[in-house]
Amino acid sequence: MAEKNNIKIGFEKQIWDAACVLWGHIPAAEYRKVIVGLIFLRYISEAFEKRYQQLVKEGDGFEDDRDAYTAENIFFVPENARWSVISSAAHTPEIGTVIDNAMRAIESENKILKNVLPKNYATPDLDKRVLGDVVDLFTNMDMSGTEDSKDLLGRTYEYCIAQFAAYEGVKGGEFYTPSSIVKTIVSVLKPFSNCRVYDPCCGSGGMFVQSAKFIQAHSNNRGTISVYGQESNADTWKMAKMNMAIRGIDADFGSYHADTFFNDLHSTLKADFIMANPPFNLSNWGQDKLQEDVRWKYGIPPAGNANYAWIQHMIHHLAPNGKIGLVLANGALSTQASGEGEIRKKIIEDDLIEGIIAMPTQLFYSVTIPVTLWFISKNKKQKGKTLFIDARKMGYMVDRKHRDFTDEDIKKLADTFNAFQDGTLEDVKGFCAVADLQTIEKQDYILTPGRYVGIEEQKDDGEPFEEKMTRLTSELSDMFAKSHELEGEIRRKLGAIGYELK
């Protein structure tokens, strides 16, 4: 049985289930801040305490030296912010104030966290008895048998963010991209050591976490990734900063949240890899004030939809051999409205589109519409060719509402890209096809994979044609008869209450 990506039954789920004692006491968005803040505080305290005991054991008197921690990429935690102080105050009326003061003290000692940590624990809306119970939960976390508390708490952080996304619905999509989508993008792009990775709408930073994991798995060194991100939502920007800190990833998100179109914080950046899940079909994004922007190389995007603004922004930030993997709503594949078709045509003619993957519905917590993964490359291995994959039937249903990919699904997509790039891929009806620029031109520059991969060939079930047609027409006749019966019954019941169908 394949390992399933979003189903976890270990430590992180225990944290989530137990922490749900807060649910109902405060609004979801505030609840999220409370929990992710405590996860962060517990992590940095754990890392600090481990280093502290190591320094005490060495006996050189450096246990209170801030530099002895920062040199090891560990946050210095002042005495009044250490978890021992938090846990001892868990069941006092002052617990909220104690936690808020701890957050302020940590920010004061670690400038990179300035104005990042939540400080809403003393609010009267938060039941201090319940908060104390949650603190106890984090105090009693069993880390035995785990070699890396960083990964443990990182997984917990990621898991809780995913659960918040599910609970918060559409709003959840602002800060979380399902891990199956992120893993697919990273597995296809294959970021390497010493690369620059950029996400212009980074949410809580999931693309960066997965990129670092990929590089670590393939080179045993994730410290060589240079991360650049931008996020317009203040709370989401803070979540991303904490997520990177927990993971030990040094990231440049700017010193504040900012709108990517109006205030490009990394205006001179040329990235090796750009991975993004921009807001779908964003309207009123400010086109009227950005008419002469240098980023619109292929045409001015329409005011009512930012899809092609995001695409061109990313292309503008690509290094000479750079690659993009991004998520877009399916409409961007075929729209001709407001000049979008002409922009798409020019991008295709510039030989930038390396591959398109049509994804299944129900992958997102926030929307049920189908999405597509676009892969754009400045220097394609297969010049003049584009790979189309129809993955709409892949994956499995986690529950009635949500679909996910297995690791094997993701590997199949990545392997298909590998074979295409190596020139060894053979078309598979209904799944994948390689098209040249002339073929795409004949399709009016529409990039919908179904136009290129065709329909999957059906296996012969062995039933003779004449027998099958006799059976099917008989079944259809029965259905027509039942339909007439239902129509008559409906007419009778409506007539009984004084209504007639004309």
TAWOCOR-V857005 format. One record per backbone hydrogen bond with DSSP energy under -0.5 kcal/mol. NH is the residue of the N-H (numbers start at 1). CO is the residue of the C=O. Records with the same first field share a line. If there is no record, write none. Layout:
NH: CO / CO
This chain:
5: 405
7: 4
8: 6
13: 10
14: 10
15: 11
16: 12
17: 13
18: 14
19: 15
20: 16
21: 18
22: 19
23: 20
24: 26
25: 22
26: 22
31: 27
32: 28
33: 29
34: 30
35: 31
36: 32
37: 33
38: 34
39: 35
40: 36
41: 37
42: 38
43: 39
44: 40
45: 41
46: 42
47: 43
48: 44
49: 45
50: 46
51: 47
52: 48
53: 49
54: 50
55: 51
56: 52
57: 53
58: 54
59: 55
60: 55
65: 62
66: 64
68: 65
69: 66
70: 66
71: 67
72: 69
73: 70
74: 69
77: 75
78: 76
81: 78
82: 79
85: 82
86: 82
87: 83
88: 84
89: 85 / 86
90: 87
92: 89
95: 92
98: 94
99: 95
100: 96
101: 97
102: 98
103: 99
104: 100
105: 101
106: 102
107: 103
108: 104
109: 105
110: 106
113: 110
114: 111
116: 113
117: 113
123: 120
126: 123
127: 125
131: 127
132: 128
133: 129
134: 130
135: 131
136: 132
137: 133
138: 134
139: 135
140: 136
141: 138
143: 141
146: 143
149: 147
152: 148
153: 149
154: 150
155: 151
156: 152
157: 153
158: 154
159: 155
160: 156
161: 157
162: 158
163: 159
164: 160
165: 161
166: 162
167: 163
168: 164
169: 165
171: 168
172: 169
173: 169 / 170
174: 171
175: 172
176: 172
181: 178
182: 178
183: 179
184: 180
185: 181
186: 182
187: 183
188: 184
189: 185
190: 186
194: 224
195: 192
197: 195 / 226
198: 273
199: 228
202: 199 / 230
204: 175
205: 202
208: 205
209: 205
210: 206
211: 207
212: 208
213: 209
214: 210
215: 211
216: 212
217: 213
218: 214
219: 215
220: 216
221: 215
224: 221
225: 222
226: 195
227: 225 / 250
228: 197
229: 252
230: 199
237: 233
238: 234
239: 235
240: 236
241: 237
242: 238
243: 239
244: 240
245: 241
246: 242
247: 243
248: 244 / 245
249: 244
250: 248
251: 249
252: 227
253: 251
258: 231
263: 259
265: 263
267: 264
269: 266
271: 317
272: 196
273: 196
274: 323
275: 198
276: 325
282: 279
284: 303
285: 303
289: 286
290: 287
293: 290
296: 293
297: 295
299: 296
305: 302
306: 282
309: 306
310: 306
311: 307
312: 308
313: 309
314: 310
315: 311
316: 312
317: 313 / 314
318: 315
319: 271
322: 319
323: 272
324: 376
325: 274
326: 374
327: 276
328: 372
330: 370
332: 329
333: 330
334: 331
335: 331
339: 336
340: 337
343: 339
344: 340
345: 341
346: 342
347: 343
348: 344
349: 345
350: 346
351: 348
352: 347
354: 352 / 375
355: 375
356: 387
357: 373
358: 356 / 389
359: 357 / 371
362: 368
372: 328
373: 357
374: 326 / 372
375: 355
376: 324 / 374
377: 352
378: 322
383: 381
385: 382
386: 435
387: 354
388: 433
389: 356
390: 431
391: 358 / 389
394: 391
396: 404
398: 396 / 402
399: 402
403: 362
404: 396
407: 3
410: 406
411: 407
412: 408
413: 409
414: 410
415: 411
416: 412
417: 413
418: 414
419: 415
420: 416
421: 417
422: 418
423: 419 / 420
424: 419
425: 419
428: 432
430: 453
431: 428
432: 428
433: 388
435: 386
437: 384
440: 436
441: 437
442: 438
443: 439 / 440
444: 441
445: 440
446: 443
447: 333
451: 448
452: 449
453: 449
454: 450
468: 464
469: 465
470: 466
471: 467
472: 468
473: 469
474: 470
475: 471
476: 472
477: 473
478: 474
479: 475
480: 476
481: 477
482: 478
483: 479
484: 480
485: 481
486: 482
487: 483
488: 484
489: 485
490: 486
491: 487
492: 488
493: 489
494: 490
495: 491
496: 492
497: 493 / 494
498: 495
499: 494
